[in-house]
């Protein structure tokens, strides 16, 4: 390879540029810099390529998050419609069926809003019970199959 040629043509932009505008071929790090081959794409084109790749990767992540959010919503919609949700929300006056408080947990996707009340349902039958705040819904999920354990906790707390 003759490295004395002062310029090289980029295969991406087809512009003749100085050899310093190209990165060294990484597979030749064991050789002295003056005899290393240069990559075929110039630094400017590689930068554009990296930015395009990052933008595409970010877009794919955003689409994936949207799909996951859509799937979570669709899960309870298998059992219920939005009209039914709103009717129960109004019947419960917009508060949790257990603690009687409005939802205060911040929405992960929009930090300026709080979450909606969660649709509590029996995972075996799919029967919708009531609307719960996030905190109560998590507690019900933990102790749903362990009611005796939950009763023990309640009796312990009532001792004092």
C-alpha positions in Angstrom: 0.0 0.0 0.0 1.4 3.4 -1.0 0.7 5.8 1.8 2.6 8.7 0.3 -0.5 9.7 -1.7 -1.6 13.0 0.0 -5.3 12.6 -0.8 -8.0 10.0 -0.8 -11.6 9.8 -2.2 -14.4 9.1 0.2 -16.7 6.3 -1.1 -19.7 7.9 0.6 -19.5 11.6 -0.6 -17.1 11.0 -3.5 -15.0 14.0 -2.5 -11.2 14.0 -2.7 -9.9 14.9 0.8 -6.6 14.9 2.6 -5.6 11.6 4.2 -5.9 13.2 7.7 -9.7 13.5 7.1 -9.9 9.7 7.3 -9.6 7.5 10.4 -6.9 4.9 10.6 -8.0 1.3 9.9 -8.4 0.0 13.5 -7.2 -3.5 12.5 -3.7 -2.1 11.9 -3.0 -0.5 15.3 0.2 -2.7 15.7 1.7 -0.8 12.7 3.4 2.6 12.9 0.9 5.4 11.9 2.8 6.3 8.7 2.1 2.9 7.2 -1.4 2.2 8.4 -4.2 2.1 5.8 -7.1 4.6 6.2 -10.8 3.8 6.3 -12.8 4.3 3.1 -15.4 6.7 4.5 -14.2 10.2 5.7 -14.7 11.5 9.2 -17.4 13.9 8.2 -19.5 11.1 6.6 -18.9 8.8 9.5 -20.2 11.5 11.9 -23.4 11.9 9.8 -23.8 8.1 9.7 -23.4 7.9 13.6 -26.0 10.7 14.1 -28.4 9.0 11.8 -27.9 5.6 13.5 -28.5 7.2 17.0 -31.6 9.0 15.8 -33.0 5.8 14.3 -32.2 3.9 17.5 -33.9 6.5 19.6 -36.9 6.4 17.4 -37.1 2.6 17.7 -36.9 2.9 21.5 -39.7 5.6 21.5 -41.9 3.4 19.3 -41.2 0.4 21.6 -42.2 2.4 24.7 -45.4 3.5 22.9 -46.2 -0.1 22.0 -45.7 -1.2 25.6 -47.9 1.5 26.9 -50.6 0.7 24.3 -50.3 -3.0 25.2 -50.9 -2.2 28.9 -53.9 -0.2 28.0 -55.2 -2.9 25.8 -54.9 -5.5 28.6 -57.7 -4.0 30.6 -59.7 -3.0 27.5 -60.1 -6.7 26.8 -62.5 -6.7 29.7 -63.7 -3.2 29.6 -64.4 -0.2 27.4 -63.4 3.4 28.1 -67.1 4.3 28.6 -67.4 1.7 31.4 -64.2 3.0 33.0 -65.5 6.5 33.0 -68.9 5.4 34.4 -67.2 3.6 37.3 -64.8 6.5 37.8 -67.8 8.9 38.2 -69.6 6.3 40.5 -66.5 6.3 42.7 -66.2 10.1 42.6 -62.7 9.8 41.0 -61.2 8.2 44.2 -59.8 4.8 45.0 -62.3 2.1 46.2 -60.0 1.1 49.1 -58.3 4.3 50.5 -60.9 6.8 49.2 -58.2 9.1 48.0 -57.6 10.4 44.4 -54.6 9.0 42.5 -51.4 10.9 43.4 -48.8 8.8 41.6 -47.0 10.6 38.8 -47.4 9.3 35.3 -44.1 7.8 34.0 -44.8 8.9 30.4 -46.0 12.4 31.2 -44.5 13.8 34.5 -46.9 16.7 34.5 -49.9 14.4 35.0 -50.9 11.8 37.6 -51.8 8.3 36.6 -55.4 7.2 36.0 -56.9 4.9 38.6 -56.0 1.3 37.9 -58.6 -1.2 36.8 -58.5 -4.0 39.4 -59.6 -7.3 38.1 -59.4 -11.0 38.9 -56.6 -12.4 36.8 -58.2 -15.8 36.7 -61.7 -14.8 35.6 -61.0 -11.4 34.1 -63.9 -9.9 36.1 -63.4 -6.3 36.9 -63.7 -5.4 40.6 -63.2 -1.6 41.1 -60.8 1.2 40.4 -57.8 1.5 42.7 -55.0 4.0 43.1 -51.5 2.6 42.2 -50.5 2.1 45.8 -53.6 0.1 46.7 -53.5 -1.8 43.4 -49.9 -2.9 44.1 -50.8 -4.0 47.7 -53.8 -6.0 46.4 -51.6 -7.6 43.8 -49.1 -8.7 46.5 -51.6 -10.1 48.9 -54.4 -11.3 46.6 -53.4 -14.9 46.9 -52.3 -14.6 50.5 -55.3 -13.3 52.4 -54.4 -15.1 55.7 -51.0 -13.4 55.6 -52.7 -10.1 55.0 -55.1 -10.7 58.0 -52.1 -11.4 60.1 -50.6 -8.1 59.2 -53.9 -6.3 60.0 -54.2 -8.0 63.4 -50.5 -7.1 64.2 -51.1 -3.5 63.4 -54.3 -3.4 65.5 -52.6 -4.7 68.6 -51.2 -1.3 69.6 
